[in-house]
Amino acid sequence: MRLTNGQHFPTITASRVGGGEMTLPQSLEGKWTVLLFYRGHWCPYCRQQLMDFQRALEQLHEIGAEVVALSVDPLEKAQETVTKHHLTFPVLYGLDAHDIAQKIGAYINEDPLYLQATGFVLQPDGTIAVSVSSSGAIGRLVAADTINFIKYMQHQTHKQQGGAPSHVSSRPLV
């Protein structure tokens, strides 16, 4: 079953490159969160997406958003990805592809075993604002679109509450 907008994101706990574990969405409760499930270190489209979000990380932080990347890669390959591409956001590794596919509805490749690219933007309460599931190599979240989407959602939420916070532009998005 694919997760859809408005559903609460299921709990996933995984090991983090650099040590420790992270439990999502609880670890980032109260923040907008971008989750990037990527195919693996070998995927050029995934590397491009990860680098895109790394370049946009300051802008994402300015609007109160965090990024986490996740894959079935073993520690050595995940660490290599972090080091080679200078990733500073959390990268979680060693996911069980079948378990994750069942929890989030990601497409799965059996041989070799990996998850197809799947992305989520979570609201601060852990509910899904948007999801993108790819059945193949292409089709995934893009940093600029994600930033504008989060700004739009923040603007709509604060407009309903009677105002906009200082980090959300009151100008319409183009």
JOURGI-V811371 format. One record per residue. N is the residue number from 1. PSI is psi in whole degrees, 0 to 359 (NA if undefined). NEAR is the number of other ideal C-beta (glycine too) atoms within 12 Angstrom. Layout:
n: (N,N)
psi: (PSI,PSI)
near: (NEAR,NEAR)
//
This chain:
n: (1,2,3,4,5,6,7,8,9,10,11,12,13,14,15,16,17,18,19,20,21,22,23,24,25,26,27,28,29,30,31,32,33,34,35,36,37,38,39,40,41,42,43,44,45,46,47,48,49,50,51,52,53,54,55,56,57,58,59,60,61,62,63,64,65,66,67,68,69,70,71,72,73,74,75,76,77,78,79,80,81,82,83,84,85,86,87,88,89,90,91,92,93,94,95,96,97,98,99,100,101,102,103,104,105,106,107,108,109,110,111,112,113,114,115,116,117,118,119,120,121,122,123,124,125,126,127,128,129,130,131,132,133,134,135,136,137,138,139,140,141,142,143,144,145,146,147,148,149,150,151,152,153,154,155,156,157,158,159,160,161,162,163,164,165,166,167,168,169,170,171,172,173,174)
psi: (124,139,146,168,138,342,153,135,135,157,128,127,131,161,147,135,131,350,153,182,163,136,121,145,358,322,337,25,137,357,149,139,134,119,124,100,115,156,320,170,334,348,114,327,323,315,319,317,315,317,325,313,328,315,329,4,320,316,320,317,323,331,11,28,147,158,138,132,145,143,173,356,146,167,312,316,322,318,319,318,314,313,310,325,10,46,130,352,161,135,120,145,171,25,149,110,316,318,313,317,320,320,318,350,21,147,151,146,132,322,99,161,120,165,142,157,129,135,149,143,120,139,165,337,5,5,154,123,322,149,149,119,125,142,3,202,328,165,94,169,145,138,310,316,320,317,311,323,314,317,316,313,319,317,315,316,313,331,318,332,0,17,170,140,164,332,2,122,139,356,144,149,149,NA)
near: (12,21,33,18,19,15,23,22,39,26,19,36,22,32,26,27,33,19,13,13,19,29,21,36,34,21,25,29,20,16,27,39,41,50,51,48,47,46,41,34,30,20,31,17,24,40,30,23,39,43,27,31,40,29,22,29,27,16,24,34,21,20,34,26,38,32,43,41,49,45,45,35,36,19,23,14,26,34,24,21,35,29,16,16,27,15,35,24,36,34,42,39,34,26,40,23,29,17,20,35,28,18,30,37,26,40,25,30,23,12,7,14,21,35,41,35,39,43,41,45,44,42,31,24,20,29,25,31,36,30,32,34,28,30,19,17,21,17,20,38,41,25,31,19,22,37,34,27,30,39,33,27,30,33,24,19,23,20,16,11,12,8,13,22,18,12,20,27,21,17,11,12,18,8)
//
